[in-house]
Amino acid sequence: METKMTVEAITHGTVIDHIPAGQGVRILRFFQLTDGQERITVGLNLRSKNSGVKDIIKIENTVFTAEQANQLALFAPNATVNLINNYEVVDKFRVSLPDQINAVLSCPNSNCISHDEPVDSKFYVAVKQSKVKLKCHYCEKSFSERLFKELK
């Protein structure tokens, strides 16, 4: 069986791999990755040995920190992030849920002070009974991560 690449390589940047099929577009929107001028290659429903199908995102000239990458764990808990330099993988790590997520999510509680004040959002992350819960720093209400996936 012949193997061929279906997604173009990048010179320098970040590759987010092993995204569950259907989550790639959500990640692009959720993290506003298309707001900049950098070239982005997105593969949707690509063949995967491990999961059958997957999505992949390649962002040219953008290097994710571990903190940024770990925020992806809400959408893609088994994702890997590859940092690329001169077409070579120079660092690779699996995402893991962070203790808190700042300045990315909006609080679903319409009465939360974060909607009226010029403050960055802040959520504490906890796993209870195998479910991810996010607690707003300001209104102290807890929400399922599923609610955030459905917002965008």
ROSE-4610 file (N, C-alpha, C; in Angstrom, 1 decimal, always signed):
// ROSE-4610
residu = [M/M/M/E/E/E/T/T/T/K/K/K/M/M/M/T/T/T/V/V/V/E/E/E/A/A/A/I/I/I/T/T/T/H/H/H/G/G/G/T/T/T/V/V/V/I/I/I/D/D/D/H/H/H/I/I/I/P/P/P/A/A/A/G/G/G/Q/Q/Q/G/G/G/V/V/V/R/R/R/I/I/I/L/L/L/R/R/R/F/F/F/F/F/F/Q/Q/Q/L/L/L/T/T/T/D/D/D/G/G/G/Q/Q/Q/E/E/E/R/R/R/I/I/I/T/T/T/V/V/V/G/G/G/L/L/L/N/N/N/L/L/L/R/R/R/S/S/S/K/K/K/N/N/N/S/S/S/G/G/G/V/V/V/K/K/K/D/D/D/I/I/I/I/I/I/K/K/K/I/I/I/E/E/E/N/N/N/T/T/T/V/V/V/F/F/F/T/T/T/A/A/A/E/E/E/Q/Q/Q/A/A/A/N/N/N/Q/Q/Q/L/L/L/A/A/A/L/L/L/F/F/F/A/A/A/P/P/P/N/N/N/A/A/A/T/T/T/V/V/V/N/N/N/L/L/L/I/I/I/N/N/N/N/N/N/Y/Y/Y/E/E/E/V/V/V/V/V/V/D/D/D/K/K/K/F/F/F/R/R/R/V/V/V/S/S/S/L/L/L/P/P/P/D/D/D/Q/Q/Q/I/I/I/N/N/N/A/A/A/V/V/V/L/L/L/S/S/S/C/C/C/P/P/P/N/N/N/S/S/S/N/N/N/C/C/C/I/I/I/S/S/S/H/H/H/D/D/D/E/E/E/P/P/P/V/V/V/D/D/D/S/S/S/K/K/K/F/F/F/Y/Y/Y/V/V/V/A/A/A/V/V/V/K/K/K/Q/Q/Q/S/S/S/K/K/K/V/V/V/K/K/K/L/L/L/K/K/K/C/C/C/H/H/H/Y/Y/Y/C/C/C/E/E/E/K/K/K/S/S/S/F/F/F/S/S/S/E/E/E/R/R/R/L/L/L/F/F/F/K/K/K/E/E/E/L/L/L/K/K/K]
num = [1/1/1/2/2/2/3/3/3/4/4/4/5/5/5/6/6/6/7/7/7/8/8/8/9/9/9/10/10/10/11/11/11/12/12/12/13/13/13/14/14/14/15/15/15/16/16/16/17/17/17/18/18/18/19/19/19/20/20/20/21/21/21/22/22/22/23/23/23/24/24/24/25/25/25/26/26/26/27/27/27/28/28/28/29/29/29/30/30/30/31/31/31/32/32/32/33/33/33/34/34/34/35/35/35/36/36/36/37/37/37/38/38/38/39/39/39/40/40/40/41/41/41/42/42/42/43/43/43/44/44/44/45/45/45/46/46/46/47/47/47/48/48/48/49/49/49/50/50/50/51/51/51/52/52/52/53/53/53/54/54/54/55/55/55/56/56/56/57/57/57/58/58/58/59/59/59/60/60/60/61/61/61/62/62/62/63/63/63/64/64/64/65/65/65/66/66/66/67/67/67/68/68/68/69/69/69/70/70/70/71/71/71/72/72/72/73/73/73/74/74/74/75/75/75/76/76/76/77/77/77/78/78/78/79/79/79/80/80/80/81/81/81/82/82/82/83/83/83/84/84/84/85/85/85/86/86/86/87/87/87/88/88/88/89/89/89/90/90/90/91/91/91/92/92/92/93/93/93/94/94/94/95/95/95/96/96/96/97/97/97/98/98/98/99/99/99/100/100/100/101/101/101/102/102/102/103/103/103/104/104/104/105/105/105/106/106/106/107/107/107/108/108/108/109/109/109/110/110/110/111/111/111/112/112/112/113/113/113/114/114/114/115/115/115/116/116/116/117/117/117/118/118/118/119/119/119/120/120/120/121/121/121/122/122/122/123/123/123/124/124/124/125/125/125/126/126/126/127/127/127/128/128/128/129/129/129/130/130/130/131/131/131/132/132/132/133/133/133/134/134/134/135/135/135/136/136/136/137/137/137/138/138/138/139/139/139/140/140/140/141/141/141/142/142/142/143/143/143/144/144/144/145/145/145/146/146/146/147/147/147/148/148/148/149/149/149/150/150/150/151/151/151/152/152/152]
x = [+0.8/+0.0/+0.9/+0.6/+1.4/+0.9/+1.9/+1.6/+1.9/+1.0/+1.4/+0.8/+1.5/+1.1/-0.1/-1.1/-2.3/-2.4/-1.4/-1.4/+0.0/+0.1/+1.4/+2.3/+3.6/+4.5/+4.6/+5.0/+5.2/+6.7/+7.2/+8.6/+8.8/+8.0/+8.1/+6.7/+6.4/+5.1/+4.7/+3.4/+2.8/+1.8/+1.9/+1.0/+0.2/-1.1/-2.0/-2.5/-2.2/-2.5/-3.4/-4.1/-4.9/-6.1/-6.7/-7.9/-9.1/-10.0/-11.2/-11.9/-12.3/-13.0/-14.1/-14.2/-15.3/-14.9/-13.8/-13.4/-12.5/-11.9/-10.9/-11.5/-12.6/-13.2/-13.6/-14.1/-14.4/-13.2/-12.1/-10.8/-10.4/-10.5/-10.1/-11.0/-12.3/-13.2/-13.0/-12.9/-12.9/-11.6/-10.5/-9.2/-8.9/-9.8/-9.7/-8.4/-8.0/-6.8/-6.8/-8.0/-8.0/-8.0/-7.9/-7.9/-6.6/-5.5/-4.2/-4.0/-2.8/-2.4/-1.6/-1.3/-0.5/-1.2/-0.5/-1.1/-1.5/-2.7/-3.2/-3.6/-3.2/-3.7/-4.5/-5.7/-6.6/-7.0/-6.8/-7.3/-8.4/-9.5/-10.7/-11.0/-11.4/-11.7/-10.6/-9.4/-8.3/-8.2/-7.6/-7.5/-6.5/-6.8/-5.9/-5.8/-4.6/-4.4/-5.1/-5.0/-5.5/-7.0/-7.5/-8.9/-9.8/-9.3/-10.2/-10.1/-10.6/-10.5/-10.1/-9.5/-9.0/-9.0/-8.8/-8.6/-7.2/-6.6/-5.3/-5.2/-4.5/-4.3/-2.8/-2.4/-1.0/-1.0/-0.3/-0.3/+1.2/+1.4/+2.7/+3.1/+4.4/+5.0/+4.3/+3.7/+3.0/+3.5/+4.1/+4.5/+3.7/+3.0/+2.2/+3.1/+2.7/+3.4/+2.6/+3.2/+2.5/+1.2/+1.1/-0.1/-1.2/-0.8/-1.8/-2.3/-1.4/-1.7/-2.6/-2.4/-3.2/-4.6/-4.9/-6.3/-7.1/-6.3/-7.0/-7.6/-7.1/-7.6/-9.1/-9.7/-11.2/-11.9/-11.3/-11.8/-11.2/-9.9/-9.1/-8.2/-8.7/-8.0/-6.8/-6.7/-5.6/-4.8/-4.9/-4.1/-2.7/-1.9/-0.4/-0.1/+0.8/+1.3/+2.7/+3.0/+4.3/+4.8/+6.0/+6.6/+7.6/+7.5/+8.2/+9.2/+10.5/+11.5/+12.3/+12.3/+13.0/+12.5/+11.2/+10.5/+10.7/+11.4/+11.7/+10.9/+10.4/+9.8/+10.9/+10.8/+11.8/+11.3/+10.0/+9.4/+8.0/+7.6/+6.3/+5.8/+4.5/+4.0/+2.5/+2.0/+0.5/-0.1/-1.3/-2.0/-2.5/-2.7/-3.4/-4.2/-5.2/-6.1/-5.3/-5.3/-4.7/-5.5/-4.9/-5.6/-6.6/-6.3/-7.2/-7.0/-8.0/-8.1/-8.4/-7.5/-7.6/-7.8/-8.7/-8.8/-9.2/-9.8/-10.2/-11.7/-12.3/-13.8/-14.6/-15.8/-16.7/-17.6/-18.0/-18.8/-20.2/-20.8/-22.2/-23.2/-22.9/-23.8/-23.9/-25.1/-25.2/-25.2/-25.4/-25.3/-23.9/-22.9/-21.6/-21.0/-20.2/-19.6/-18.6/-18.1/-17.1/-17.6/-19.0/-19.6/-19.6/-19.6/-19.7/-18.5/-17.5/-16.2/-15.1/-14.1/-13.0/-11.9/-12.4/-11.5/-11.4/-10.3/-10.1/-10.9/-11.5/-12.2/-11.2/-11.6/-10.8/-11.7/-11.3/-12.0/-11.1/-11.5/-10.8/-11.3/-10.4/-10.7/-10.6/-11.7/-11.7/-12.3/-11.9/-12.5/-13.2/-14.5/-15.3/-16.1/-15.9/-16.6/-16.4/-15.1/-14.7/-15.3/-15.9/-16.4/-15.7/-15.4/-14.7/-15.7/-15.4/-16.2/-15.3/-15.9/-15.2/-15.9/-15.2/-15.8/-15.3/-16.2/-15.9/-15.3/-14.2/-13.6/-14.4/-15.2/-16.0/-17.4/-18.2/-19.5/-19.5/-18.5/-18.3/-19.3/-19.9/-20.8/-19.9/-20.4/-19.7/-20.5/-19.7/-20.3/-19.6/-20.3/-19.8/-19.0/-17.9/-17.1/-18.0/-19.0/-19.8/-20.6/-20.9/-21.6/-20.7/-19.4/-18.5/-18.3/-18.3/-18.2/-19.4/-20.5/-21.8/-21.9/-21.2/-21.3/-20.9/-19.9/-19.4/-19.9]
y = [-1.2/+0.0/+1.2/+2.2/+3.4/+4.4/+5.1/+6.1/+7.4/+8.4/+9.7/+10.8/+11.9/+13.0/+13.7/+13.9/+14.6/+16.1/+16.4/+17.8/+18.3/+19.5/+20.1/+20.4/+20.2/+20.5/+22.0/+22.4/+23.8/+24.0/+25.2/+25.5/+25.8/+26.6/+27.0/+27.3/+26.7/+27.0/+25.8/+25.6/+24.7/+23.7/+22.4/+21.5/+20.9/+20.9/+20.3/+19.1/+17.9/+16.6/+15.8/+14.8/+13.9/+14.7/+15.6/+16.3/+15.4/+15.2/+14.3/+14.9/+14.1/+14.5/+15.4/+16.6/+17.5/+18.6/+18.5/+19.5/+20.6/+20.3/+21.2/+22.6/+22.7/+24.0/+24.7/+23.9/+24.5/+25.2/+24.5/+25.0/+26.2/+26.2/+27.4/+28.6/+28.5/+29.5/+29.9/+28.9/+29.1/+29.9/+29.6/+30.2/+31.3/+31.7/+32.8/+32.7/+31.5/+31.3/+31.9/+32.2/+32.7/+34.2/+34.9/+36.3/+37.0/+36.2/+36.7/+36.6/+36.9/+36.8/+35.6/+34.7/+33.6/+32.5/+31.7/+30.7/+29.5/+29.0/+27.9/+26.8/+25.6/+24.4/+23.6/+23.3/+22.5/+21.2/+20.1/+18.8/+18.3/+18.0/+17.5/+16.0/+15.2/+13.8/+13.0/+13.2/+12.5/+11.1/+10.2/+8.8/+8.8/+8.0/+7.9/+6.4/+5.9/+4.5/+4.3/+5.2/+5.0/+5.2/+6.3/+6.6/+6.5/+6.1/+6.0/+7.3/+8.4/+9.7/+10.7/+11.8/+12.9/+14.2/+15.3/+16.6/+17.0/+17.9/+18.4/+19.9/+20.7/+22.1/+22.4/+23.1/+23.6/+25.1/+25.7/+27.2/+27.7/+28.3/+28.8/+30.0/+30.0/+31.2/+31.5/+30.5/+30.7/+29.5/+29.8/+28.8/+28.8/+27.8/+27.7/+27.4/+28.0/+27.7/+26.5/+25.8/+24.7/+25.1/+26.3/+26.8/+27.0/+27.6/+27.7/+26.4/+25.5/+24.2/+23.4/+23.5/+22.7/+23.2/+24.4/+24.8/+24.1/+23.5/+22.6/+21.4/+21.0/+19.7/+19.7/+20.9/+20.9/+20.3/+20.4/+20.0/+18.7/+18.5/+17.4/+16.9/+16.1/+15.6/+14.8/+14.2/+13.3/+14.0/+15.3/+15.9/+16.0/+16.1/+16.3/+17.7/+18.4/+19.6/+19.5/+19.7/+19.6/+21.0/+21.4/+22.7/+22.4/+23.1/+22.9/+24.0/+23.7/+24.7/+24.1/+24.8/+24.3/+22.9/+22.8/+21.5/+20.3/+20.6/+19.5/+19.7/+18.6/+18.7/+18.9/+20.0/+20.3/+20.1/+20.0/+19.7/+19.1/+18.1/+17.5/+17.2/+17.5/+17.2/+16.9/+16.1/+15.9/+16.9/+17.3/+18.3/+17.7/+18.5/+18.1/+19.2/+18.9/+20.0/+20.9/+22.2/+23.1/+23.3/+23.9/+24.2/+25.4/+26.3/+27.4/+27.8/+28.5/+29.0/+30.5/+31.3/+32.7/+33.4/+34.3/+35.2/+34.5/+33.3/+32.6/+32.4/+32.1/+31.7/+32.9/+33.0/+33.9/+33.2/+33.8/+33.1/+33.0/+31.8/+31.6/+32.3/+32.7/+33.4/+34.8/+35.2/+36.6/+37.6/+37.2/+38.2/+38.3/+37.6/+37.6/+39.0/+39.5/+40.8/+40.9/+39.8/+39.8/+40.3/+40.3/+40.9/+42.4/+43.0/+44.5/+45.2/+44.5/+45.1/+44.7/+45.6/+45.3/+44.3/+43.1/+42.1/+40.9/+40.2/+38.9/+37.8/+37.0/+35.9/+34.9/+34.2/+33.3/+32.2/+30.9/+29.8/+28.8/+28.2/+27.1/+25.8/+24.9/+23.6/+22.5/+21.7/+20.5/+19.3/+18.2/+16.9/+16.2/+16.1/+15.4/+14.3/+13.1/+11.9/+11.8/+12.0/+11.9/+13.0/+14.0/+15.1/+16.4/+17.2/+18.4/+19.5/+20.2/+21.4/+22.6/+23.7/+25.0/+25.9/+26.5/+27.4/+28.8/+29.8/+31.2/+31.8/+32.5/+33.2/+34.3/+34.9/+36.1/+35.8/+35.0/+34.7/+33.4/+32.6/+31.3/+30.2/+30.4/+29.3/+28.3/+27.0/+26.0/+25.6/+25.2/+24.8/+23.6/+22.8/+21.7/+22.2/+21.5/+21.9/+21.7/+20.9/+20.7/+22.0/+22.8/+24.1/+25.0/+25.0/+25.8/+25.3/+24.0/+23.5/+23.9/+24.0/+24.3/+25.8/+26.7/+28.1/+28.6/+28.1/+28.6/+27.9]
z = [+0.0/+0.0/+0.0/-0.9/-1.0/+0.0/+0.7/+1.7/+1.0/+1.1/+0.6/+1.5/+1.6/+2.5/+1.8/+2.6/+2.1/+2.6/+3.5/+4.0/+3.9/+3.3/+3.0/+4.3/+4.2/+5.3/+5.5/+6.7/+7.0/+7.3/+7.1/+7.4/+8.9/+9.4/+10.8/+11.4/+12.6/+13.2/+14.1/+14.1/+15.0/+14.3/+14.6/+14.0/+15.2/+15.1/+16.1/+15.4/+15.9/+15.3/+16.3/+15.8/+16.5/+17.2/+16.4/+16.8/+16.4/+17.3/+16.9/+15.7/+14.8/+13.6/+13.9/+13.3/+13.5/+14.5/+15.2/+16.2/+15.6/+14.4/+13.8/+13.6/+13.0/+12.6/+13.9/+14.9/+16.2/+16.9/+16.8/+17.4/+16.7/+15.4/+14.6/+15.0/+15.1/+15.5/+17.0/+17.8/+19.3/+19.7/+19.1/+19.4/+18.5/+17.6/+16.6/+15.9/+15.4/+14.7/+13.3/+12.7/+11.4/+11.4/+12.6/+12.7/+12.2/+12.2/+11.8/+10.3/+9.9/+8.5/+8.1/+9.1/+8.9/+8.1/+7.3/+6.5/+7.4/+7.2/+8.0/+7.1/+7.3/+6.6/+7.5/+7.1/+7.9/+7.1/+7.8/+7.2/+8.0/+7.4/+8.1/+7.7/+8.6/+8.3/+7.6/+8.0/+7.4/+8.0/+7.3/+7.8/+8.9/+9.9/+11.1/+11.5/+11.7/+12.1/+13.5/+14.4/+15.7/+15.9/+15.3/+15.6/+14.3/+13.2/+12.0/+11.2/+11.8/+11.2/+12.2/+11.7/+12.6/+11.8/+12.5/+11.9/+12.3/+11.5/+11.8/+11.4/+12.2/+11.9/+11.9/+10.8/+10.7/+10.6/+11.5/+11.5/+11.3/+10.2/+9.8/+10.7/+11.1/+11.8/+13.2/+13.7/+15.1/+15.9/+17.1/+18.0/+19.2/+19.5/+20.7/+21.9/+23.0/+24.3/+24.8/+25.8/+26.4/+27.1/+27.6/+28.2/+27.2/+26.0/+25.0/+24.5/+24.3/+23.7/+24.7/+25.9/+26.9/+26.9/+26.5/+26.4/+25.4/+24.4/+23.4/+24.0/+25.2/+25.8/+26.0/+26.1/+26.2/+24.9/+23.8/+22.5/+22.0/+22.3/+21.8/+22.9/+23.8/+24.9/+24.6/+23.4/+23.0/+21.9/+21.7/+20.7/+21.0/+20.0/+20.1/+19.4/+20.0/+19.4/+19.0/+17.7/+17.2/+16.9/+17.4/+17.0/+15.9/+14.8/+13.6/+13.4/+13.0/+12.6/+11.5/+10.4/+9.2/+8.7/+8.7/+8.3/+9.3/+10.4/+11.3/+12.6/+13.2/+14.5/+15.6/+16.3/+17.3/+18.7/+18.9/+20.1/+19.9/+20.7/+20.6/+22.0/+22.2/+23.5/+23.4/+24.3/+24.4/+25.2/+24.9/+25.7/+26.9/+28.0/+29.2/+29.7/+30.4/+30.9/+31.9/+31.7/+32.6/+33.9/+34.9/+36.1/+36.0/+35.0/+34.8/+33.3/+32.8/+31.4/+31.5/+31.0/+31.0/+29.7/+29.6/+28.4/+27.1/+27.2/+26.0/+25.9/+27.0/+27.1/+27.6/+27.2/+27.8/+28.8/+29.9/+30.9/+30.3/+30.4/+29.9/+30.7/+32.0/+32.9/+32.4/+31.9/+31.3/+32.4/+33.7/+34.8/+35.4/+34.9/+35.4/+35.1/+36.1/+36.0/+34.9/+34.4/+33.3/+32.0/+31.9/+30.7/+30.7/+31.8/+31.9/+32.3/+32.8/+33.2/+32.2/+32.1/+31.2/+31.9/+32.1/+32.7/+31.8/+31.8/+31.1/+31.8/+31.1/+31.7/+32.4/+33.4/+34.2/+34.7/+34.3/+34.7/+35.4/+36.4/+37.1/+36.5/+36.2/+35.6/+36.7/+36.7/+37.6/+36.9/+37.2/+36.7/+37.8/+37.7/+38.7/+38.0/+38.5/+38.0/+36.5/+36.0/+34.6/+33.7/+34.3/+33.5/+33.9/+32.9/+33.0/+33.4/+34.5/+35.0/+35.0/+34.5/+34.5/+35.5/+36.4/+37.4/+37.1/+36.9/+36.6/+37.9/+37.8/+38.9/+39.4/+38.6/+39.0/+39.6/+38.9/+39.4/+40.2/+40.1/+40.8/+40.4/+39.3/+38.8/+38.0/+38.1/+37.4/+36.1/+35.1/+33.8/+33.3/+32.5/+31.8/+30.6/+30.3/+29.1/+27.8/+27.9/+26.7/+26.4/+27.4/+27.1/+26.3/+26.6/+25.8/+24.4/+24.2/+22.9/+22.0/+22.6/+21.9/+21.6/+22.3/+22.2/+20.8/+20.2/+19.0/+17.8]
